Structure formats: C-alpha cells, structure tokens
Amino acid sequence: MAANSQVAYGTTTSYGSSSALNSSPVTAHSVALASLTAGTTYHYRVLSADSTGALVTGLDNVFTTPSAAIIVSVSPTTATVASGATEQFSAQITNSSNTAVTWSATSGTVSTAGLFTAPTVTATKTVTVTATSVADTTKSASATVTVNVAAGILTLNPTSISFGSVTVGQTSPVLFSTLTNTGNAPLTITNDAITAGDFNWGDEGTCNYGTLAPGATCKYSAKFAPTATGTRTGTITIYSTASNSTVTLPLSGIGTAAVTDTLGVSPATLALGSVVVGTSGTASGTLTAGGTSVTVSAISSNNPALTIGGLSLPVTIPAGNSAAFTVTFSPQATGAVTASLTFTSNAQPSTTVEALTGTGAAAPVHSINLSWAASTSSNVSGYNIYRAAYTNACGSFAKINPMLNTGTLYTDSVVVDGATYCYATTAVNSSNEESGYSNVVSNMQVPAP
C-alpha cells in the first residue's frame, strides 16, 4: 500500500534526528542521510502513514559508517641542500590515533626521526623523501629534495671598512676584515685587487691566495692615505673558486686638511717714526704661533740701522701664544728709510717678513735749557724731565732724560726747529718713589732754522 515515509536516527535508541518527511505516498522508499560521523554506529527506524493516516513505526535497526581515510602530509614539501648536507622533515597523520610513520628516500639516508642526509654528488640530483603511515601502509606523502654539488662560500666580517678622518698626507692605522669559508667545500682565493689612489694594502693580511677549508678564516688588511679632502672611497675585490666567486670589500674614509704651523707678525708694517740722526728710537712688535707651536731660529734685517731685541733665540712659541720683540732704529743719514725683518722658523712658510718704515731726521740747530728750584722734600735723589708737544694745549708728556738727573739744570737738545713744547719735572727719592709733575711750563717755541 502506498504511504509517506520519514526516518528517525541517532547514535542511541533515543535517535534525536530525523530525515525530511517524504509526503508523497509511494510503495518504494529511499532516504539519504548526510553529515554522519565516520566510523560510528547509528540506530534508525522508519515511520510511514497511509492515506487514512494510520501510522506504522518500524523496528530499531543499526548501521555503522565506514572509518575516514588516513591522510599523510610532509613538511617541508620541497628543499634544496648541498652534497652531504642534512635537512629535517616532519610528518603529520590525520584520521588515525596511530601517528607513526616510516621514512624512506630514493637516495641518501633518512633517520626514523625524519633527518635526511643527502648523498655525495658531482652533479645536481633530485631525491624523493617519503613518509608512510604505519596504520595504513597504502597511505603516504613525499617531499622533493634538490641536492647540489658542495661549494665554498666567502663571507666577510666586517663587510666594509671605514677609516674615519685622516689628515691629507698622513696614513691611517692598518684595519682588517676577516674572510671565512662558510660553505661545505674547500675554496681557493685566485686573485685580489685594491683600487688605486687613497687606499693601499696594509701588508698584514694572511689570505695570500691560499685554500680555505670549510670554517677556515684569513684576514685582509688595508690602510688609508688621503690625497685630497672630503669623502674618499675604494674597494678590495676578491676572486675565488667559491660559489660567490667575486666578493667586494668597500673602503671609505674622510680626508681632512692638514693643520699648518704658521707664524704671524703684528703689525704687518712697523712704523719707527722720525729719529734724529745719531740717536736711536725703539718700536715693538709681536709674533704669534698658529696651528701648533712654532720655533723661531733666526731674525735678520736688510738695513744696518736696525737691531732686534727682546727675544733669545731659538725661541718656541706655543700654539695660540705670542712673543714680543723690539726694533731699535739708529739712522746714520737723513731721509726716509724702508726695510724689512725676516723671521726664520719651522712654520709654513719657513720665513715671515715684516715691513719697516722710518725717517732719519737732521740734528736740531737749537736746544732748550731748563732749570727749576730744588725740591724741599727729604731724600731726593734726582729729577725726571717730561716733554709734550704744544698746539693749543699741552699734549701727552713723555720722559726725555735717559737717566736720573741729579741737578736742577737740563738741556733738551733733541728738539725740532720751529716746534712748540711743554715741560714739567718730577722729584725721585731714594726709594725710587716719584712725585707728581711740577708746575708745567707751556708754549716753549723753538725758532725755525
């Protein structure tokens, strides 16, 4: 009799799940159950009702779903190793509580823990490494390994050399870089070269075109002698039988200007003024050392009327310091005089020149006789005489007597014809204490010649 149908199912006789109701009355029934768990036993029963609504419930039945297929996977799936090198593999098992595998390789060896050791090859070779499930030997997974010929590899440490700042014309200390064969086969250094110019071999290296076993090292050395200021660069290039057959070692440094020892003289032109023929006048100048200390070894003049004093040669002047000197002008004839002083030292340049100017003046035709009242102070040893030029008033006074005048008379014979002067005297006691000026005598006129 035709009837509808529905299936109740579950892992127990309580069922819990039902298929969709097939409401079409038929005499042949079929139901597809989905989302079942693999390897599990299920209970089920059929429920049908005819056109009158009479419901018939079938007896409890059981079925067991087949177990899920075991899945094997390997990691990594590809690898590249050198001849005789190793690679670790791992295997994962899905859908089985037994996760054991057996390992095999088409060449080389593989341990029970998945450590593959590549065969020794003379040409590139492809090897297959396989993990097979112990629970189901029909299930396996493989990895592909490319085995390359063994090779040396050159590695530099440091990978570049910086010499920092070096003065032009000077040479840096020797610096090094260590060359290591980090490969798995010996290599031979066949050649090397350093760029010409600012960099040179340090002559302390140990590589010497030798053969390096795996893990062995040698050293390259270089030094820096800048030929110009600024950043300077160069390269050491190393050639070998390694897989990286050409390796470069960059070199760099900064050339700095040399600190020059200099000797300066001040003033550049020393004015000696007007000095009466047969007498002497003195002026002073200064030498200054720049850069580093300077040693002055000699001083010369191109005019016999000039003598230099104040310095005991040789004299060393510290950097940044100065030393004073004097020039005595003793003209032997009237007229303008131009001359020069030459200072010889270890500075650059080795000679420093100062220009000199002066005038030899004719001896005056006239003189001024001075007299004054003796001081009433006690212990007076003598007197100093001071003179100043006069225009509308007295200028600055300067002492004119070369030594203490013990009397109260003095003749000023070093006057310029037609000039006007002021005079004053001071008293000096036995303790070399000097009084103030006496009364000033002003507007003393010297006749014109």
Secondary structure, DSSP 8 states (H G I E B T S, - for coil): --EEEEEEEESSTT--EE---EEEEESS------S--TT-EEEEEEEEE-TT--EEE---EEEE------EEEEESSEEEEETT-EEE-EEEEES-S---EEEEESSSEE-TT-EEE----SS-EEEEEEEEESS-TT-EEEEEEEEE-----EEEESSSEEEEEEETT-----EEEEEEE-SSS-EEEEEEEE-SSSEEE-S----TT-EE-TT-EEEEEEEE--SSSEEEEEEEEEEESSSS-EEEEEEEEEEE-----EEEEESSEEEEEEEETTS-EEEEEEEEEESS-EEEEEEEES-TTEEEES--SSEEE-TT-EEEEEEEE--SSSEEEEEEEEEEESSSSSEEEEEEEEEEE---S--EEEE-----STTEEEEEEEEEEBSSSB---EE--SS-B-SSEEEE----TT-EEEEEEEEEETT--B----S-EEEEE----
